[in-house]
């Protein structure tokens, strides 16, 4: 499903993109998709920071959990 939105961008940039045949909607959609992914990942890391730090300490103190099964 697609939805219309209003955006404000620099007039010269709009004219250049139009002259170059750039589909601004698709470019904007992909940029927003990537920005949302980055922000989701940032929030996940922040929400799970304590667990990630605890795991890193565990590995530093005791080595990787399955290290005894390594063949290299």
Secondary structure, 3 states (H helix, E strand, C coil): CCCCCCCCCCHHHHHHHHHCCCCHHHHHHHHHHHHHHHHHHHHHHHHCHHHHHHHHHHHHHHCCCCHHHCCC
